[in-house]
Amino acid sequence: MMGIITCESEHVTPVSAATLYKAIVLDSSNVLPKALPNFIKSVETIEGDGGPGTIKNLTLAQGLGYVKHRVDAIDTQNYVYNYSVIEGSTLSEAFEKICYEYKLVATPDGGTIVKSTSKFYTKGDYQLAQQYVNTSKDRSARFTNTIEHFILANAYN
């Protein structure tokens, strides 16, 4: 039997939805290693063309291992991106997979509301601690903040 724990968070950024989506989704292999050099060493597509079914390998920095994720859905018109972590060092013995959805909603002032949903699929009757869920929310906010700072510091478009 598998359990599913869902974690949702929202973050507001002054960066436009189009620019943020381009940086996080469409240009991730260039942006993520530059914006997060202490965490991500490289991002490479190992299968597919970027659409659903594409497999990406993220090599983590400082010997932290790797993460393989599969693109589940990509909607460039509505700034939605769904992917699943299917293999790697972030999947402990407790998890079957972790699915993420990012939905970027443009605000009237030109910024963005980043809506993030994480679904942790646990193996067996494993119970996920609330602290882990809170850490996941914090990590999502820090990720968005870091990408935001990179975009603003580098006049990224």
trRosetta pair geometry for C-beta under 8 A, 3 or more apart (Angstrom, degrees):
i j d omega theta_ij theta_ji phi_ij phi_ji
1 124 6.5 57 62 -151 69 33
1 125 6.4 38 75 -69 110 75
2 96 5.9 -17 -131 -14 130 147
2 121 5.6 5 174 -176 125 90
2 122 6.4 160 -163 75 69 53
2 123 6.6 -36 -112 -114 82 31
2 124 7.5 15 -93 -11 49 18
3 121 7.5 161 82 -156 46 43
3 122 4.4 -7 59 52 95 111
3 125 7.0 80 -31 -138 120 37
3 126 6.7 -141 32 65 123 69
3 127 7.5 21 49 -96 171 46
3 128 7.6 -159 104 -8 129 100
4 119 5.8 -10 -167 -172 101 102
4 120 7.1 151 -155 76 47 51
4 121 5.6 -14 -101 -101 77 65
4 122 7.5 -161 -74 15 28 79
5 119 7.3 156 76 -156 44 51
5 120 4.5 -12 58 56 97 105
5 122 6.8 47 -5 -21 104 113
5 128 4.7 -83 -12 40 165 144
5 133 6.6 -110 154 -85 127 114
6 117 6.5 -16 -166 -169 98 97
6 118 7.2 154 -155 83 48 52
6 119 5.2 -16 -101 -102 75 77
6 120 7.9 -162 -73 20 29 72
7 117 7.2 153 81 -157 50 49
7 118 4.5 -10 59 59 101 100
7 119 7.8 -172 22 -76 69 34
7 120 7.3 41 -4 -11 108 104
7 133 4.9 -175 -95 -154 124 89
7 136 5.0 71 104 94 167 134
7 137 6.0 -128 172 -60 119 87
8 115 7.4 -12 -166 -172 98 83
8 116 7.0 156 -154 88 50 56
8 117 5.1 -14 -102 -103 81 76
8 118 7.8 -168 -74 23 36 66
9 115 7.8 170 88 -152 45 44
9 116 5.0 -10 61 61 88 103
9 137 4.5 146 -74 -140 135 87
9 140 5.1 139 60 83 143 142
9 141 6.5 -101 158 -52 144 90
10 113 5.9 -12 -166 -176 107 99
10 114 6.8 150 -157 78 51 56
10 115 5.4 -14 -103 -101 83 66
10 116 7.4 179 -82 20 34 75
11 113 7.5 150 76 -161 39 52
11 114 4.5 -15 61 57 91 108
11 116 7.3 19 6 -2 103 115
11 140 7.1 -165 -24 128 131 92
11 141 5.2 161 -90 -118 131 75
11 144 4.7 131 96 76 155 160
11 145 7.6 -109 -173 -48 143 77
12 107 7.2 41 -146 -44 103 150
12 111 6.3 49 179 135 86 136
12 112 7.3 169 -151 89 51 47
12 113 5.5 -26 -98 -103 74 67
12 114 7.5 -168 -80 15 23 77
13 20 6.6 110 83 -85 142 144
13 111 5.7 -175 95 -169 47 102
13 112 5.2 -9 61 59 92 92
13 114 6.3 37 1 -19 112 113
13 144 6.2 -134 -53 163 133 110
13 145 7.8 -166 -98 -93 112 47
13 148 4.7 -137 -145 -101 128 133
14 109 7.8 -60 -132 115 75 111
14 110 7.3 24 -173 96 68 90
14 111 4.5 -70 -126 -101 32 112
14 148 7.4 98 43 -161 74 119
14 152 7.8 53 75 -81 111 128
15 19 5.4 -113 177 85 98 118
15 20 4.8 114 114 -60 119 102
15 111 6.7 60 43 -140 31 68
15 112 6.1 -35 83 15 68 117
15 147 8.0 -104 36 118 166 89
15 148 5.3 -151 -12 -127 129 81
15 151 5.2 56 -115 91 140 151
15 152 7.0 -115 -76 -54 104 91
16 19 4.6 85 62 11 91 103
16 20 6.7 -165 88 -5 44 89
16 106 6.9 7 -160 -120 73 99
16 110 5.7 -53 -86 175 91 76
16 111 7.1 -107 -85 -118 40 21
16 112 6.4 100 -176 -43 20 107
17 20 5.9 -60 -142 43 28 108
17 21 5.9 29 160 -21 66 111
17 79 4.8 -69 170 -77 113 168
17 104 4.1 148 -143 136 95 117
17 105 6.8 -130 -92 95 136 6
17 106 4.4 -90 -7 -71 131 81
17 112 4.4 139 -74 -104 70 117
18 21 6.0 -57 -144 37 24 110
18 22 6.4 27 156 -21 61 107
18 79 7.4 -107 -81 -82 43 122
19 22 5.7 -53 -148 34 30 113
19 23 6.4 26 155 -17 64 108
19 151 6.1 107 146 -159 118 140
19 156 6.8 126 -172 109 109 87
19 157 6.0 -72 -115 -139 109 46
20 23 5.8 -58 -148 38 31 109
20 24 6.0 12 163 -5 68 114
20 79 7.9 53 80 -156 97 130
20 104 5.7 168 86 -126 122 149
20 112 5.5 -95 15 25 149 166
20 114 7.2 -114 155 -82 153 111
20 147 6.9 90 -143 126 83 125
20 148 7.5 -8 -106 -87 109 73
20 151 7.0 -65 -90 -53 64 164
21 24 6.3 -63 -135 46 26 98
21 25 5.4 -22 -178 25 66 120
21 26 6.8 51 134 -5 75 104
21 76 7.1 135 149 -138 137 66
21 79 4.5 -112 -78 -132 141 95
21 81 7.3 161 -143 -29 88 121
21 104 5.4 -130 -63 27 100 152
22 25 7.1 -67 -113 55 11 81
22 26 4.8 -45 -142 49 53 120
22 27 5.5 26 159 5 75 112
22 157 7.9 16 75 150 155 39
23 26 7.9 21 -9 51 14 80
23 27 5.8 -42 -119 64 32 108
23 28 7.6 85 150 -82 43 55
23 31 4.6 145 -165 -133 78 169
23 35 7.7 70 175 -37 119 151
23 147 5.7 141 122 -173 132 112
23 150 7.4 151 -166 91 142 116
23 151 5.8 -84 -62 -80 161 113
23 156 6.1 67 -88 134 121 142
24 28 6.2 16 170 -86 31 97
24 31 7.2 -85 -73 88 31 144
24 32 7.9 78 -132 -69 49 96
24 81 7.2 -165 113 33 110 160
24 102 6.9 -83 128 114 148 167
24 147 6.0 16 -75 -149 95 162
25 28 6.2 -19 -140 -39 10 110
25 74 6.8 146 -175 -137 132 109
25 76 7.9 -167 105 -98 142 81
25 81 4.7 -148 -99 -86 130 150
25 102 7.8 -157 -62 72 112 132
26 50 7.7 43 -128 -165 61 137
26 76 7.4 59 -68 -112 121 116
27 30 5.0 -44 173 45 91 110
27 31 5.1 80 112 -18 95 112
28 31 5.9 -67 -125 50 30 99
28 32 5.0 23 -174 -20 74 117
28 43 5.3 -81 128 120 93 165
28 56 7.6 16 93 -159 135 161
29 32 7.2 -25 -102 30 13 104
29 33 7.7 5 177 -2 42 109
29 42 7.5 17 -157 -177 79 70
29 43 4.2 -137 -109 87 60 100
29 44 6.4 78 -127 -89 120 40
29 45 7.1 -70 -66 -21 136 85
29 56 8.0 -137 -75 -145 95 121
30 33 7.5 -86 -173 39 20 97
30 34 6.8 -2 156 -2 61 122
31 34 6.0 -78 -154 46 31 105
31 35 5.5 13 165 -10 76 119
31 147 7.1 49 154 -135 124 96
31 150 6.8 122 -168 123 93 145
31 156 7.3 77 -113 -150 114 156
32 35 6.0 -61 -130 45 26 102
32 36 5.6 -28 -176 34 66 112
32 40 4.7 -32 146 93 103 157
32 43 5.3 67 56 -25 132 136
32 58 7.4 -63 125 -128 151 116
33 36 7.0 -72 -117 64 17 73
33 37 6.3 54 173 -97 59 65
33 40 5.2 -113 -89 111 56 94
33 41 6.2 11 -124 158 109 19
33 42 5.6 12 -78 -93 139 40
33 43 6.5 -147 -34 -2 98 87
34 37 6.7 -1 -144 -58 20 95
34 150 6.7 121 111 -154 93 133
34 154 8.0 33 138 -54 133 164
35 146 5.7 119 159 141 102 95
35 147 5.4 43 171 -103 159 56
35 149 7.8 135 -151 73 98 82
35 150 3.6 -58 -113 -58 102 162
36 39 4.4 -47 164 51 109 108
36 40 4.6 56 93 21 113 101
36 143 7.7 -9 -81 -131 138 73
36 146 5.9 69 -80 138 88 145
36 147 8.0 -26 -40 -67 103 74
37 40 7.4 -72 -103 62 21 62
37 41 7.9 60 -154 -101 57 45
37 61 6.6 87 161 -75 48 156
38 61 5.7 -146 -178 80 24 152
38 62 7.0 15 -169 -20 64 126
39 60 6.4 -50 173 -149 55 86
39 61 5.7 129 130 26 2 112
39 64 7.4 -26 -151 33 56 160
40 43 6.5 6 174 -49 127 95
40 58 5.7 -56 -135 -171 105 109
40 59 7.5 103 -165 75 62 52
40 60 6.3 -56 -105 -116 46 53
40 61 6.4 -16 28 -21 8 97
41 59 4.5 -56 66 104 111 97
41 60 6.3 72 1 138 96 10
41 61 4.6 142 -56 -78 86 68
42 58 7.3 180 91 -150 48 47
42 59 4.7 20 49 40 88 111
43 56 6.0 3 -173 178 90 119
43 57 7.5 165 -152 84 45 48
43 58 5.2 -11 -103 -103 78 77
43 59 7.9 -147 -69 21 35 70
44 56 6.8 164 84 -156 34 72
44 57 5.4 -14 62 58 86 93
44 59 7.8 26 7 -10 101 101
45 48 6.4 -109 -174 68 112 79
45 50 6.8 -55 -106 -71 149 66
45 54 6.1 -41 -144 -174 109 113
45 55 7.4 117 -161 80 61 51
45 56 5.4 -43 -99 -100 56 78
46 55 5.2 -51 65 99 93 101
46 56 6.9 143 10 -121 82 24
46 57 5.1 51 -25 -13 126 111
46 68 7.8 -51 33 -130 135 106
47 53 7.7 -85 123 141 103 81
47 54 6.5 173 95 -151 65 48
47 55 4.1 32 47 35 105 106
48 51 6.6 -135 177 53 112 65
48 53 5.3 169 -103 104 133 80
48 54 3.0 -150 98 -104 144 66
48 55 6.1 128 5 12 117 61
48 71 7.0 -159 119 34 159 118
49 54 6.5 -115 48 -85 35 116
50 54 5.4 42 -94 -67 9 163
50 71 7.0 59 174 -19 36 170
50 74 7.2 -44 145 25 78 174
51 54 6.0 126 58 -28 38 111
51 71 6.6 177 136 105 22 140
51 74 6.0 -129 -133 39 51 126
52 71 5.6 -132 -112 114 33 93
52 72 6.2 10 -133 176 92 21
52 73 5.9 10 -89 -90 110 39
52 74 6.6 -154 -52 10 69 89
53 70 6.9 -27 -145 -169 24 101
53 71 6.6 -29 36 69 28 88
54 70 7.1 153 79 -155 45 55
54 71 4.2 23 51 20 95 123
55 68 6.1 -2 -173 -174 100 104
55 69 7.4 166 -151 87 56 34
55 70 5.5 -25 -98 -98 70 74
55 71 7.9 -127 -65 6 28 78
55 86 7.8 -68 -127 45 100 136
56 68 7.1 163 82 -153 45 55
56 69 5.5 -14 59 61 93 82
56 70 7.9 175 19 -85 72 26
56 71 7.3 71 -11 -38 106 93
56 83 8.0 -26 31 -150 117 144
57 66 6.1 -10 -172 -176 92 124
57 67 7.5 156 -157 81 47 46
57 68 5.4 -22 -101 -100 69 78
58 66 6.4 156 83 -162 55 68
58 67 4.5 -6 56 58 107 94
58 68 7.7 -173 20 -80 72 29
58 69 7.1 21 -5 4 110 104
58 88 7.7 28 58 -126 87 164
59 66 5.3 -32 -109 -105 52 95
60 63 7.9 -27 99 94 94 14
60 64 3.7 -78 123 78 131 107
60 65 5.4 23 39 65 125 52
60 66 6.0 -158 3 -88 87 33
60 67 6.7 75 -45 -9 108 92
60 89 6.7 -88 18 49 144 133
61 64 6.3 31 68 14 45 113
64 89 6.2 176 152 94 67 154
65 88 6.1 137 135 -175 115 83
65 89 2.9 99 82 -32 156 145
65 90 7.8 -173 84 -28 127 63
66 88 4.9 -114 102 -129 64 108
66 89 6.3 109 43 -3 41 101
67 85 5.7 -51 -168 -137 109 107
67 87 7.5 150 -160 88 42 56
67 88 3.8 164 -110 108 43 169
67 89 6.7 -83 -66 40 73 74
67 90 5.3 11 -98 11 116 117
68 85 7.4 115 77 -159 49 59
68 86 5.5 -59 100 64 98 88
68 87 4.1 13 41 57 118 99
68 88 5.4 167 8 -40 67 110
69 83 4.7 50 161 159 121 122
69 84 6.2 170 -155 83 80 38
69 85 5.1 -45 -95 -95 94 51
69 86 6.4 135 -121 7 36 83
70 83 6.3 168 81 -159 42 79
70 84 5.1 -11 54 56 94 92
70 86 5.2 42 -10 -20 109 134
71 74 5.8 -10 -178 -39 123 113
71 81 7.8 -64 -140 -164 92 85
71 82 7.5 100 -170 84 56 61
71 83 5.3 -42 -106 -101 44 96
72 82 4.2 -65 72 114 107 104
72 83 5.7 174 5 -103 87 30
72 84 5.7 75 -45 -16 120 97
72 99 7.0 12 -13 -143 156 107
73 80 6.7 -20 118 121 110 106
73 81 7.3 178 92 -149 68 28
73 82 4.0 35 43 37 93 117
74 80 7.5 171 -151 93 28 68
74 81 5.7 16 -115 -116 71 73
74 82 7.5 -132 -61 34 48 68
75 78 4.6 -10 129 48 123 96
75 79 7.2 -38 95 27 84 14
75 80 4.1 19 48 50 114 100
75 81 7.6 -142 33 -64 67 47
76 79 7.3 29 -157 -78 32 45
78 103 7.6 -26 139 -146 96 91
79 103 6.7 100 105 -164 82 49
79 104 3.7 -74 145 57 133 101
79 105 7.5 -170 76 -63 128 33
79 106 7.8 121 11 -37 151 85
80 101 7.0 -13 -167 -170 92 94
80 102 7.1 166 -152 88 44 56
80 103 5.0 -3 -106 -106 83 79
80 104 7.7 -151 -71 20 42 69
81 101 7.3 160 85 -153 47 49
81 102 4.8 -3 57 55 95 100
82 99 7.0 4 -173 -178 94 98
82 100 6.9 174 -148 91 51 53
82 101 4.7 -12 -100 -102 86 80
82 102 7.8 -170 -74 23 43 61
83 99 7.4 -176 99 -149 34 60
83 100 5.7 -7 61 58 75 96
84 97 5.2 10 -179 170 113 127
84 98 6.9 157 -157 81 64 42
84 99 4.6 -27 -100 -99 86 75
84 100 7.4 171 -89 17 36 69
85 88 6.6 -88 -173 43 102 115
85 90 5.9 -61 -175 82 154 120
85 91 6.1 -179 130 -58 112 102
85 97 6.2 167 77 -165 63 71
85 98 4.4 9 41 55 113 95
85 99 7.8 -142 19 -71 68 32
85 100 7.6 59 -20 -11 90 106
86 91 7.9 -31 143 -49 13 150
86 97 5.7 -7 -104 -121 55 113
87 91 6.6 -83 -143 19 20 141
88 91 5.9 101 63 10 60 97
90 98 7.3 -71 123 23 112 142
91 95 4.9 -122 -151 80 78 115
91 97 7.1 -29 -113 -110 129 38
91 98 6.9 -156 -94 -5 86 102
92 95 5.8 85 50 10 67 97
93 123 7.2 -82 152 38 60 140
94 122 5.5 -32 162 -140 86 91
94 123 6.1 -158 -171 31 33 94
94 126 4.5 165 -151 -178 95 161
94 128 7.4 131 150 -87 139 80
95 98 6.0 -11 -173 -48 144 90
95 120 6.1 -82 -115 -166 112 88
95 121 6.4 91 -161 74 76 62
95 122 6.0 -59 -100 -106 54 50
95 123 6.7 -156 -100 -16 3 90
96 121 4.3 -63 57 114 107 109
96 122 6.9 88 -1 151 89 4
96 123 5.4 133 -53 -69 84 79
97 121 5.0 19 54 45 71 125
98 118 6.4 -9 -178 -169 102 97
98 119 7.0 163 -160 81 53 52
98 120 5.4 -12 -112 -107 88 63
98 121 7.0 -155 -80 20 39 78
99 118 7.3 153 82 -158 50 47
99 119 4.4 -6 58 55 99 104
99 121 7.2 56 -6 -21 98 108
100 116 7.0 -24 -164 -164 95 90
100 117 7.1 152 -156 83 47 56
100 118 5.4 -13 -102 -103 76 71
100 119 7.8 -160 -70 21 34 71
101 115 8.0 -18 113 112 92 87
101 116 7.2 159 83 -153 57 43
101 117 4.5 2 52 53 102 102
102 114 6.6 -27 -158 -165 96 91
102 115 7.3 141 -159 77 45 55
102 116 5.6 -9 -104 -103 71 76
103 114 7.8 144 75 -161 47 44
103 115 4.4 -19 63 64 97 107
103 116 8.0 -167 26 -71 67 35
103 117 8.0 27 1 0 103 101
104 112 5.0 -21 -167 -164 97 128
104 113 7.5 151 -158 74 47 48
104 114 5.8 -17 -105 -105 74 65
104 115 7.7 -166 -77 23 26 75
105 112 6.6 134 67 -161 44 68
105 113 4.4 -17 62 58 103 99
105 115 6.5 43 -7 -10 111 112
106 110 7.7 -31 -166 -140 96 24
106 111 7.7 145 -157 86 54 35
106 112 6.1 -42 -103 -101 43 71
107 110 7.0 -32 76 42 81 22
107 111 4.5 -6 44 67 124 81
107 112 6.3 -148 -3 -77 93 17
107 113 6.1 103 -58 -26 103 87
114 144 5.2 -172 56 -119 166 145
116 140 4.7 -178 96 -166 163 141
116 144 7.8 -131 -39 -47 136 126
118 136 5.5 -117 59 167 160 135
118 140 7.2 -137 -33 -64 123 132
120 128 5.8 84 97 -79 147 159
120 132 7.9 44 -68 128 171 124
120 136 7.8 -116 -49 -79 123 161
122 126 4.2 -136 175 72 123 108
122 127 7.7 104 156 -73 172 15
122 128 6.0 -145 -66 -44 137 101
123 126 5.7 52 64 -2 63 127
128 132 5.3 -103 -178 67 92 136
128 133 6.5 96 132 -48 117 94
129 132 4.8 104 65 -4 81 99
129 133 7.6 -148 102 -1 50 83
130 133 5.5 -53 -155 36 43 113
130 134 6.3 43 148 -19 71 104
131 134 5.6 -53 -147 38 33 112
131 135 6.3 37 152 -21 65 105
132 135 5.6 -52 -147 36 31 113
132 136 6.5 37 150 -24 63 103
133 136 5.6 -52 -153 30 32 116
133 137 6.8 33 150 -18 63 101
134 137 5.7 -52 -153 33 35 111
134 138 6.5 34 150 -17 66 105
135 138 5.6 -54 -149 38 34 112
135 139 6.2 38 152 -24 67 106
136 139 5.6 -52 -145 34 30 114
136 140 6.5 34 154 -22 62 104
137 140 5.8 -53 -152 32 31 113
137 141 6.7 27 153 -14 64 105
138 141 5.8 -58 -152 38 33 109
138 142 6.2 30 153 -17 68 108
139 142 5.7 -55 -145 39 31 110
139 143 6.2 38 154 -25 64 105
140 143 5.7 -51 -148 31 29 115
140 144 6.6 25 155 -14 62 105
141 144 5.9 -56 -150 38 31 108
141 145 6.2 32 153 -19 66 108
142 145 5.6 -54 -144 39 32 113
142 146 6.1 33 157 -22 66 107
143 146 5.9 -58 -150 34 26 110
143 147 6.5 20 155 -13 63 107
144 147 5.9 -57 -147 39 31 107
144 148 6.1 37 153 -23 66 109
145 148 5.5 -55 -146 36 29 116
145 149 6.3 28 157 -18 65 105
146 149 5.9 -52 -148 35 30 109
146 150 6.5 32 152 -19 62 106
147 150 5.6 -53 -149 36 33 115
147 151 6.3 35 153 -21 66 105
148 151 5.9 -56 -150 35 28 110
148 152 6.3 18 157 -11 64 111
149 152 5.9 -60 -143 43 29 106
149 153 5.8 25 161 -17 67 114
150 153 6.0 -60 -139 41 24 107
150 154 6.0 -8 170 8 62 119
150 156 6.8 20 128 -8 80 143
151 154 6.7 -79 -141 51 18 91
151 156 4.4 -95 -136 53 63 117
152 155 7.9 22 -171 -70 26 40
